[in-house]
């Protein structure tokens, strides 16, 4: 809650705003804060309204243990001060008796006698108040149905009575009646009873989502498959990730399991992993876990028990492992309820669900059917099932011949042949064929080393690649194949030149390191290394004889690549011509000798050269020509990369739609080839960027995780962790906090990550994102601990003090939120010292202003001096930014600082000073224009200033003049949304005149 309500009207406005939030922890915590605020007022009514909101948040946030406690406070106030409760509040109090009854049923530790005693008190209260007893009998029926005894009698006593104002809504009562018939085994009557709700004629907050979830299987059994499918798609949207409806989510999972949609079920389970942690109702959790177990048991029966599954936080799960965990927990819950109730109803109902056989072999639920054999696709445009591996010849000589023939063409299937050969050669008892066509063992070992070196190079392990290429060259010499040796040495030259200096990428800026940093001092050395490598390759080329056309073309390709990398490293226009000249040599040679793969390679290099030099038009033209040639003449395996190149060019030209289309087609074509050969991981990564630019963050998230999965499969763990890190950050931006935490927990548990092996700053970035996620998830204790640890470690980053400044500043804010202002001041001083060495103007300014706000809000006038000290520091940061010519990406630092001076003085009851500061903020902002992106900030300053002037300084006339002028200006400029709070405040001031 940004600002604690200062008046009862502000409290009521805050209560209304909170009621607009979805149920969950944010709403619940805000409701708790509003109760605290309400207790500061002398009147009882604000507290009553705040307690009502808090009980609602607990009830629909699945925290049944807390709901009765809040209601007890309400009931005490109702008994002691009945005059405070008007007719509406009185109605709410009697309504909430039902909520408490439901909460007590959901807790197995509450004795059955206590539940019945509560119903007795409800009846006595209703009778004393002259209220009809139908709601009481409704709760009595629900208890009987829960226990599993005397259900028919309880149903008749309830269903036969006339409804009252305190009865549940029509939709809820229809649902209860239908569930009674369903439990009796009468699907037809249940569906008939449900019809008004399923048809949308009756609805409420929980309906029709609640009834749809229970009606899915009866619809299938009745043969209404299309309606079941439609109901699933519509109903699931109404309950997903909703902590007050976990049982309904579980029934959608069960529906997927029993209709051949197990893969979709796992995806929905992943989407709802928050329910494992957020549901505090044992009864709801039992219902949810039973549905989860139905799904997991089915997946395991189909032989996929080792698939990953989303489950309880804090670890990663397989289907089999999670099923066992869920089974134990759910069995325990059912047993606890049955022990409390003295029946076996919950165990029996659970067994019935678990033993149910699939109802359909396959029901197409979505336009894109998914199967367990597939790795979860990343987006609607991705490729279908993974490509089948090529058939490999059994006789060893034929396999060797095929591998070499495919390798000469650059065909992707050569990889599979080399992999099989590596397995056979390293097996115990291997005997090398004594055939002239095969050649000596030394040559085969050299071939395998060259293949392995190529794979290392693709993973940016240039040191390893260079060593293996050199070793291969020596074996080729031993085998009497000097042409192969020359080509291996050329590869070694390029790999050696690509070995980067070992530096760490900074953490804390919100971006993920993409590899060892290339500082300004390193660029000349890299350029020199590539220049020398090219010269050595030219000499090697001149000295080599007997090169086959494909070998000479490949050597020319390496020469051109070296110069292309030099251009990329230097960015110098003076290096463009040399690249194009080498590319021309390659293209002419490959065309003359009909080497299709190298013709395509030359065209790709030419297009890339134009792109690096900034000539996007020429790059696109070349890429279009390349695609035309590939479509006409092949080789087909170059098409995905060429489409990926054009997509990146289109992204550079701000054509995200075109890039998205190209990448979708590239992924479709990539399915025909091994993922490594066409760099499918990069295609997914690029498609994630296109999706983000198109405003499709959820689709982008799927592509990022898919890219990471593919990188992990090919052993490129650094790039995989970078992609996962970006996915975690995006998850957090999307508000999917639990997804973010679960992902990062699984990454940080990896042995190499825990040891900091991929990159110490990458690991720090993962931990920083996790700490931010913990804070967003309101686990402030864990977040503070992680931030403190990171702040201590980053203090030693002498090469990156800026990241330490950001981490320390965020740590200080967390400490302030815990009222530890002394420690917050110390850590903030560390942040300022690091900022002085490596400025982070905006991050520091934002945190310092927040520290000031927190201290003033929580300590009032007593905290004013400390708050003003933080603002003075923020002022010096803003001065430094102005001197450096820094432009903030968010709010202007000076105007934001003036606004915070206003808010801090308001907390300290220094209203004249607050108004003066707000006037300064308005002057710094200037009046908005028609296209101003600061209209909202300007309007908020006007509102705050008018509140100071009209309410706290009791000068309504100038305040109204200020508001009316602002509303007129904003309306004239078309900023109508920004006028609402101003109009509301003006109406309030006029009412009080």
N, C-alpha and C positions, 0 to 999 in steps of 0.2 A: 504494500500500500504506500504510494509515494508520499502522501501527507496525511497525518492523523487528523480526523475531523475535529474542528475547533468549535463547532456549534451543532445543535441537534439536527438542523436542516442539512448540514454537511454530512452528518452521520447517515441520515435517511437517504441522501443521494448516493453515498458510498454503498449502502445496503442494496439499493436498486441496481447499481452498477455491478455489484458482485452477483446478484441474481441473474444477470445476463451471461455470466461465465459458465462454461461447461462444468459439470460435476467432476471433482477430482481434487488433488491436493492443493492446487493454487486457490481454488474457491474456498476450500475448507480452512486453510491457513488465514486467508483474508477474513473469513467469518470469525475466526478466533480473535484476530486483531481488533475487529469491530466490537466484539463483546468487551474486550479490554477498554476500548475507547468509550463505550457506552457506560461503563462502570464509573467513569470520571464525572458524569453528569449527576446532578442532584435528583432529577426526575427519574421515576421508575420506568416510564413508558419506553424510552430509548433502549434500556436494557432488555425489556421484554421483546421488543422487535429484533434486537440483535441475537438474543437467545433462540428465537424462532428460526432465524436464518441459519444459525449454527447447527441446530438440530436437523434442519433440512440438508445441510451440507454433509453431516455425518451419515444421515440415512441413505442418501443417494450416492455418497462417496464410499459406501460399503464399510462403514465403521460402526457396527451395531453396538459395540461395547460402550461407546461414548454417548450415543443417542439417549439412553435412559437417564444418564447422569444429568444431561442438560435439561431434560424434561422434568426431572425432580426439582431443579431450581425454578423452572417455570411454574410448576404446580404449587410450590411454596409461596411464590409471589402471588399466584392466583388466590390462594387461601388467605394470605395475609392482607392483600390490597386488591380486593375484587373490583373496586371502583375504577382501577386503572384499565381494566379490560372492557373495551366496548363490545358490541355484539359480534363484530368480525373476529376480534381477538379471542373472545369466548368460544366462538365456533372452532377456531384453530386449536385451542387447548383440547377440546373434546375430540377433535379429529385426530390429534396426535396420540391419543390413547392407543389407537390402532398401530401406529408406528412403533410404539414401545412394545406392544404385544409381538409384533413381527421380529423386532430386535432380540427379544428374549428367546423366542423360538430358535433363532439362528445360533444361539450360544449353548453348546452341550454342557457347559459347566453350570448352567442355571438349572436347579432342580425342577422337576415337573410340578411339584407342589407350588413353587414360586410362580410358575406360569399361570396356574389355575387361580392362585391368590390374586394375581394382577387382573385376570378377567373378572374375578369377583368384585374387585375395587372398581373396575370400569363399569360393571353393571350397576353397582350401588351409586356411583357418581351420576350415571345417566338417569337412573330412577329419581334420585334426589333433585336433579335439574329438570325433571319432567320431559325427558327426551325418549324417543322411541328406541327399542332395543334391537332392531334389526342389525345395526352395526356390531353390537355385542355378539349376537348369534353368528354373524359372519366370521368373527374372530374365533368363536368356539368351534365352528366348522373347520377353519384352517388348522386349529390345533389338533382336532380329531384326525384330519387328513394327514397331518405331519406325523402323528403318533402311529396311525394305522389301526385305530380302534373306533368302533361306533360311528363310522363315517356316514353311513346311510341315514341314521337318525339325526345326526348333527346337520347333514345337508338339508333334510326336510324341514327342520326347525328354522333354518336360515332362509332357504330358497322360497319357502311358502309365505314369508312375511312381507309386508308392504315396505317399500324403500322409504328412507327418510333423508333429510338434508345432510345427515352425517354418513350416509351409506357410501360405499365406494362408487366410483363412476360406473356408468353402464358398461363401458368397454372392459373394465377390470372384472366386474361381476360376470359378464359373459365368459371371459377367460376362465374364471374359477368354475363355472358350471360346465364348460366344455372339458376341463381337466378332470372333473368328477366322472363324466361319461367315458373319457379316455381311459381312466384308471379301471373302470369297470369292463373294459374291452370292447366298447361300442364306438368304433371309429366313425361310423356313419352319423350317429347322433351327435358325437363331438363336433364333427365338421359342420353339421347343420347348425349347431348352437354357435359355432365360431363365425359363421358366414357374415354377419353384420360387421364384425371387426376385420376379417380377412378382405372384405370388399371395400373397406375404408369408410363405412358409414358411421362407425363408432371408433373413437380414438382418444388417447390421452397422452401423458408424458411417456408412459411405458408401452402403450399399445399403439399400433398393432405388432410392434417388434416382439413383445413377449409371447403373444399367441402364435405368431408365425413360426417362431422357433419350435414350439411344441407341435405345431400342425404339420411340419414338413414330412415326417414319416407316415402319419395317417393319410396324407395326400398321396404319397407314393403307393401305399397299400391299397388305396381306393382306385389306383390307375390314373390319377391326375398328374402325370409326370411333368407336363408343360407348366402347370400351375405351381407345382412344387419347385421347379427350376426358377420361375419368376419370383416366387415368394422368397426363396433363398437369397437371390440377388438383392431384392428390395429389403428384406428383413435384416440381412446381415449388416447393411449400412446403418441400421438403426441401433445396433448394439455393439458394434466393434469398438474395442478399446475402452468400453464403458465399465467402470468398476462397479456400478450398481446392477449390471446385467451379465455377469460372467457365466451364469448357468445357461443363458440363451446363447452365448458364444459357443459354449461347449456343445450345445445341440446342433449348431451349424457345423462344427467339426465332425460330429457323429454322422450327420447327413452326408458330408463329403466322403467319409469312410465307407458308408454303406451304398454308395452310388458309383464307385469306381473313380472317385476324384480325390484319391489319397494325396496326390501331389499338391492340389489346391488346398487340401486340409492343412498340410504342413506350412504352406505359405500363410494361410490365415492364422495358424498358431503363432508363426513368427510375428505377424502383425499385432497379435494380442499378448505378446510375452509380458507386457506390463501387468496383466492380471495375476500372474504368479506372485507378484510382489505387492500389488495394491489392494487386493481383495482381503479384507479383514473379517469377513463374515464366514464362519466355518460352514454354515449350511450352503451358502452360495459357492464357496470353494469346493465343497464336495460335489455339487452338481457340475461345476466346470471341470474338475479333475476327472470325473467319470467320463465326460465327453472326450477329453483329451486322451484318456486311456483307450477308449473305443478306437480312436484314430490310430494311436501308436501301435496297438495290438494288431490292427489290420495291416499296417505297413510292415511290421515285423513278420507277420505270417506270409507276406509276399516276398520275403527274403531280403528286405532292405533295412535290417536292424542297425546297420552301421552308418546310415545317413545322419547328417547333423540335424538337430532339432532345437527349436527355441524352447527354453524351459526356465526353471528357477534361476534367479540372478546369481552371479558370482562364479559361474563356471560354464564351460561348454558341455553340450549334451549330445549323445547319439540317441536315435529312436529307442534302441533297446535299453540303454541306461536310464533314459527319462521315463520309459514305461515302467521299469521296476521301481523307480522313485515315486512316481505318481501312484502306482498300485499300492505301495505301502502306506502312503499318506492318506489316500482315499479310503482304504480299508479301515484305517485307524479312526478316521472321522465318522464313517458309518457305524463302527462299533461303539464309539462314544455316544452318538445320538441314540442308538438302540439301547445302550445301558441306561441312559437317562430316562428314556421313554418306557422301558420295560417290554419292548417288542423287538421284532426282527425286520421291521418295515424297510428301513434304509438299506440294510444289507441285501434284502430280497430285491428291492427295486434296482439296486446297483448291479446285481447279478443278472437280472433280466436284460439290462442294457448291454452289458459286456458279452452276453452269450448270443446276442442277436446276429443272425447271418446277414450278409449283404442283400439288399433288396433289388439291386440292379447291377449288372456287370459293368455298365458304363452309361452315364448320363452326362451329356455335354452341357456343362454349366456355363461356360464362357465361349466366346468366339474362337478362342485359342486353347485347344485342349492340351493338357500337360500330363506327363507320365512320370512315374518314379524313376524310370531308366534314364531320364534326362536330368542333367544338372539344371536347377531352376533357371529359366531364361531371364535375361536381363531387361528386356523390353519388347513391346509388340513387334519391333522390326528385326529382331535377331534371327539368326539362322535356326533351322529346324534341328533335328537330332544330329548328334556328333557323327562325323564321317567314319565309315568302317575302314579299318586298317587294310592296306593292300595285301593280296595273297602273295606269299613269298615262296619262291621255289625251294623244294626240299634239298636237292643235291647241292653241296657246298660250291662247286665250281660255277654252277648256274647262278647261284645267289651272288657270288663275288662279281661275276660278269654283269649281272643286272645292276648291282650297286654302282659299279663304275660307269656303266652306260648312262644311268639316270643322273649321276653326279656330273658327268660331262655336260649334260643339258641343263643342269641346275634344277632338275625336277625335284619337287618336295618329297616325293616318295623315296628318294635316296636315303633320307634319314632313317626310315623304318628298316631298310636293308642293312645299314651300318649298325643299327642297334641290335638287330638279330645276329649279325656277324660278330659283334663284340661279345655277345653272350656265348656264342659257340667257341670263339677263339680262346676265351678265358676259362672255358670249362676244363675240368680235369681230364686228361687223356686226349686232348686235342691233337689231331694229326693233320698236318698241312698237305693239301693235294699236290702231288708231284706232276703238275701239268704245265706246259710252257705258257698256255693262255692265262693261267692264274698268276704265274710269277712266283718269286720267293716270298717267304713269310715276312721278311723285312718290309717289302712293299705293302703288304696287307696291313701290317702294324702301323706303317706310316699313314696309310689311308685312314685308319681308325683314329690315329692321333690328330690328323688334320680335321676330321669331322668333329672330334671333341673340342679342338681349339676354336672351331667356328662357333660352336654352341657357347663357349665361354665368352667369346667376343660379343655375342648377342646379349649376354648378361652384363656387359661392361667390365668383365674381368680381363682387362687387356694384359695385365702382367702374366696371368696364367696362360692366356692365349698365345702370347709371344713365345713363351718357353716351349709350349707344345709344338708350335709351328717350327721352331728351330730343331727340336728333336725329330720331328717328322722329316725335315729336310735332310738331316744326317742319315736317316734310314733309307730315304729315297736314293741318296748317293750310294749307300751300301747295296741297294737293290739294282743299281745300274740304270736309274731313270732320272737323268739330270734335269730334264724339262720339269718334271714334277717337283724336284728339289728347288729349282729356281722359283717356281710359283709359291711354294711354301715359304721360301725366304722373303719373297715380296710381301706375303701376308704378315710375316713376323715383323718386317720393317714398319708396316702401317700400325700394327697392334702396339709396338713399342712407342711409336710417336703419340699414340692416343692415351698412354698411361698418364693420368692426371696427378697433380700434386695433392697430397692428402690434407684436406681441410674439412672442417665441420660446417654444416649449414646451420644458420641461426634458428633458434626456437622462439616462440612467444609472439611472433608477429601475426599469427593467424594463418600463415601459409606453410605448406609442407615442403621441406627440402626435397629437391628433385635430383640431388646427386652432389658430389663434391663440388664445392664452390670454386668458381674461376674468378679470382680477384684480378684487379687491374695489373698487378705486378706479375701475374702468371701468364698473361696473354702473349707477350713477346716470346717467352720461352716455348709456349705451345706452337706458336706460328713458326718459330725457328725449327722446332722438331719436325713439323710436318713438311716444311720446305726441304729439310735435309733428307727426310724419308722419300720424298718425291724424286729428288736428285739421285739418291741411291737406287731407286727402282728403275729410273731411266738408264743408269749405267748397267744394272743387272739385266735389263731387257736387251741392251746392245750386246752384252757379253754372252747371252744365252742363245743357243742354236737348237734346232730340232723341236721347236715349240709347235705343237698342233694348233690349228686355228682357234679352237675353244680356249686353249691355254694362253695364247697370245692375246685374245680378246679379254680374258679375265685379268691378265696383267695390265692391259690398257685401262681396264675398269678400276683397278687398284690405284693406278697413277692419277686418274681423274678424281677418284674419291679423296685421295690425299689433298689435292688442291681444293676440292670442295670443302673439306673440313677446315683447311687453312682459311678460306674465305669466311666460313662461319665463325671461326675464332677471332679473326681480325676485324671483320665488318668493313674492310677496306675496298672501295670501288676499284682500286688499282689491281686487285687480285681477281676480278671477274673475268677479264679477257683470257687469262691463262687457263682458267677452268673450262671456259667454252672452247678454247683451242683443243684441249685434251679430250673433251667430250666429242668434238668433231672428229678427231682421229679414231676414237673408239667407234663412233657411229659408222664412219666410212669403212673401217676394217670389218666390223660385224656385218654390214650390209653386203660388202664384197664377198665375204666368205659364208654368208647365210647362217649367222649365229643368232637366232631369234631372241633368245634370252638377253643377250648383250645389246641388241638393238633397242629392246625395251629399257634396259638399264641405262643406256645413253640418253634416251628421251627423258627418263625420270631424273637423271642428273641435270640435264639441261633445264627442265622445269624448276627443279629445286634451286638451281643457281639463280635463275631470274627471281624466284621468290625471296631468297636471301638478300639479293641486291635491291629489293624493294620494287621491282617491276612486276606487280601482281597481274597486270593485263597480259604481259608476255608469258608469265608463268601459267595462267589459265589457258591461254591459246595453245601452248605446248602440251599441257595436260590433256586438253580436248583431243589434240592430234594423237597423243599417245593412246588414249582410250579407243579412238577410232581404229587405230592399228591393231591393238590387242583384241578388239572384238572381231576384227576381220582375219587376223593372222595368228593371234596368240603371242606368246604362251599364256594360257588362261589363268595360270596361278599368279600372274602379275596384276590381274584386274583388281583384286581387293586393295592392294597397296596403292595402285594408281587412283582408284576412287577415294581412298583415304587421303592421298595427297591433294586431290582436287577439293575435298571437303575442308581440309585445313586452309587452303587458299580462300575458299568461300567464307570460312569463319573470319579470316583476315579482312575480307571485304564486307563483313557484317551481314552476310547472307546465311543466317543460321538455318533457315528452312531448307535451302539448297544443300547445305552441309549435312543436315539431318537425313535428307533423302539419299545422298551419296553414301553416307555411312551405313544406312539401313541396307542398301543394295550391296555394299561391300561385305557386310556381315552375312548376307544371304549367300553370296558367292564364296565367302571364306569357309562355309560349311563343307565345301568340296575338297578342302586341303587341310593338311595338318596345321594346327593353330600357330605353331612356331614359325612355319614357313611364310605365313601371310600376316604375322603379328596381329592376331585377333585381339590380344590384350590391348594394344594401342588403339585399335578401332573402337573398342568399347570405351576406352578413356576419352577419345575424341568425341564420341557420341554423347558422353556425359556432359562435356562442355557445350555441345550444341543444344542439348536438352535444357541446360541451365539458362542459356541465352533465350530460349523460347519460353521460359517460365514453366518448365516441367521438372521441378526438382525431384519428385518421387521417381520419375523415370531415370533421371540422372543418377540418383542414388543406386538404383538397380545396376546400371552400367558400371558404376565405379566398383561395386562389390564384385561384379562379374570380371572386370579387368583384373582386380586383385586376385581372384581365384585362379585365373589363367596364368598370371605371373607366378603364383606359388607353385602351380603344377610344373612349370618349366624350370623351377629352381631359382627364379629371379626374385628373391625375397625382399630386397631393398625396394624395388619398384612396387611389389605387392603391398608392403607396409605403407608406402607413400599413398597408394590408392586407398587402402583401408583408412588411413589417417584422414584423407580428404572426405571419405564416406562418413566417418565419424563426425567430422566437423559439420558436414551438410545435415546429418541426422539431428545434430544439436540445433542447427539453424531452423530446422523444420519442426522443432519442438518434440522430437521423438527421443526424449531423454534416455529412457530405459534401453532403447535400441542402441544408442550411442555408448552407454555404459557397458552393456553386455558385449558389444563388439570390442571395445577397448580392453575390457577384462580378459577376453580370450586372447587378444594379441599380446598383452603384457605378460600373460602366462607362458607364452612360447619361450623355450629355453634360450634361444639366441637373443630374443628381445630383452628378456630379463637380465642377460649378461651385457646388454648394450652393444652387441656385436654389429648389427647392421649400420648403426650410426648413432653416437651418443645423443646428438641433438634431435634426431628423429624420435628416439625413445622418449626424450624429454618432451617433445611435441605431443606424443601420444598421451603421456601422463598429464600434460597441461590441459589438453582437451578433456580428458577424463575428469580432472578437477573442476573444470568449468561445468561439465555435465552434472557432476554431483551437486554443485551449487544450484544449478537450474532445477535439479530434482529435489532441492530443499534438504539434502543431506549435508547440512552445513558443517557438522562436526568432522565428517570424513573429508569434505572439501577443504576445510581449513587445514587439516593435518597434511594433506597432499600439497597444498599451496605453500605451507611453511617449509616442507621438505624441499620443494623445488626452488623456493627462494634462497634457501641455504646453499643448495648445490650450484645454482646459477650465479651466486656471488663470486664464485671462482672462475667464471667465464671471462677471462681478461680479453679474449678476442671478440666478445659480444656483450658488452655491458648494456646495450639497448634492450636486449631480451630480458636481462635481469631487472631492468627498470620496470618493464611491463609486468613481469611476474610479481615483483615486490609490491607494486602499486595495487594489483588485484588482491594480494594477500592482506594488505593493510585494510582494504575495504571489508573483507570477510571478518577480520578481527574487530573492526568497528561495529559490524552488525551483531557481534557477540558482546558488545559493550566493553571491549578491551581497548579503550582509547589510548592508554599509555603505550601498549605494545604496537598499536596501529601507528602512533606517531613515530616510533622508532623505525618500523619497517618502511614507512613513507619517506623518512629521511634517507634510508638506504636507496630507495627508488630515485630520489632526487639526485643523490650523488652519482648514481649510474647514468641518469639522464644528462648530467652535466658532461659526461664523457661521450655519450652517444645518444643524442636527443630523440625522444619519443613524445613530441609535443602534445598531440591529441590524446593519447592514452593516459599520460600523466595528468593533463588538465581534467579529463573526465573523472579520474579516480579521486583527485584532490577535491573537486567540487562535491563528489558523492560523500567523501569523508566529512566535509564540512556540514553537509545536509544531515547526515546521520547523527553527528554529535549535537547539533542544534536541536534536532527533533527529539532525541532521547534525553537530553540534559537541559533543554530550555535555556533560560538566561544564564544558568550556571555553566553551560557549555559554550557560551558565546565567544569567549576569548579563544578557546581552542579551535572553534569553527572558523573564526576570522583568521587565525594563523594559517590554517589549511588554505583558505581563500587567498591570502597574501602570497603563499607559494604558487598557487594556480595563476595569480597575476604575473608573477615573474616568469612562469612557463609561457604564458601568452605573450609577454614582452619579447622573450627569446624567439618565439615562433614568428612574430611580426618582423623582427630584425633579420631573421633567416629567410624571410619571404615564403614561409610555409603556409599553405592553404589547407584548412581542415576539410576532411571529407564529410563530416557531419555538421553539427551546429558550429557557428562562428564562436571562436574561443572567447572573445571579448564580450559579446552580448550574452553568451551563456554564463559567463562569470558574473556579470551585472545582475542577471536574473537570480543567480544563486545567492548573491548578497542580499537580494530582496527576500528570498525565502528564509535564509538564516536569521535575518532580523525579525521576520514575522514570527518564527518559532520562539524568539526571545522577547516577544511582545513589544518590540521597538518598531512601531508601525510607521512613524514618520520616516525613519531611516529606510525601512523596507520600501515605502512608496518612492523615495528619492532614487533608490537603486533600480527600481523597476522603470522609472522614467528614463534613467540612463540606458537601460537595456533597450527600450523602445527607440531611443535616439540612435543607438548603434545599429539596430536592425533596419531602421528606415521603414517607411510605409510600403506595404507589398504592392506589386504590380500584377497584371493579369496572369503572367506566367511564373509568378514567384513560387518557389518551392519552400519558402519560409513563411507563408501565410499562416499556417497553423501555429508556428512559434510566436509570431507577432500577435495573433489573437489570444494566445495563452497569456502573454505579457499584459495585454490590455485587460483581460479578465482578472488576473491577479491584482493589478494596480487598482482596478475598480472595486474589487473586494476590500482591499486595504482602505481605500478612500471612503467607500459607502458603508461598510459594515463596521470595521474596527475603528476608523477615525470619525465615523458618524457624520460624513459629509455626502449624503446621497445625491444632491443636485449635480455637483461636478462629476460624480461617478456615473450617473445616468447619461450626462452629456457625452462623456468619454465612450460609454458603451454604444449609445445610439449612433455616434459618428463612425465608430468602428464597424458596426453592423451595416450601415449604409455603404461604407467603402467596400467592404468585403462582398456585399451583395452585388454591387455595381461591377465588381471585377469577376464575378462568377464563382467566388469561393463560398458557396452557400453552406457547405458542411461545417465550416469553421464558425459560422454565426450562431449555431445552436447553444453552446454554453454561454455566449454573451447575452443572447436573448433570455435565457433562463435566469441568469443573474439579474438582468434588468427587471424582469417580471417580479422577482423576489423583492428587489429594492422598492419597487412601486407599491407592492402589497404592504410593505412595512411603513410606508409614509403615512 
